[in-house]
Amino acid sequence: MEGYCVKCRAKSEMIDATEVTMKNGKKAMKGKCSKCGTGMFKIMPSKKS
């Protein structure tokens, strides 16, 4: 899973990425930056049928 790292200010690969559900019911991915180890969070797009 690729996401944006705020500390590196660039897109990087997420390690230990796990899918979580936010309070509003939307899905998101939570993990750590492969370069600096900072926590990363990416909201997943909602699936429209």
ChimeraX attribute file (.defattr): number of C-alpha atoms within 10 A of each C-alpha:
attribute: neighborCount
match mode: 1-to-1
recipient: residues
	/A:1	13
	/A:2	16
	/A:3	19
	/A:4	16
	/A:5	23
	/A:6	12
	/A:7	13
	/A:8	12
	/A:9	8
	/A:10	9
	/A:11	12
	/A:12	18
	/A:13	16
	/A:14	25
	/A:15	17
	/A:16	11
	/A:17	18
	/A:18	12
	/A:19	14
	/A:20	15
	/A:21	11
	/A:22	11
	/A:23	7
	/A:24	6
	/A:25	8
	/A:26	12
	/A:27	15
	/A:28	17
	/A:29	20
	/A:30	18
	/A:31	21
	/A:32	19
	/A:33	24
	/A:34	16
	/A:35	13
	/A:36	11
	/A:37	13
	/A:38	14
	/A:39	15
	/A:40	22
	/A:41	19
	/A:42	18
	/A:43	15
	/A:44	12
	/A:45	9
	/A:46	9
	/A:47	5
	/A:48	4
	/A:49	3
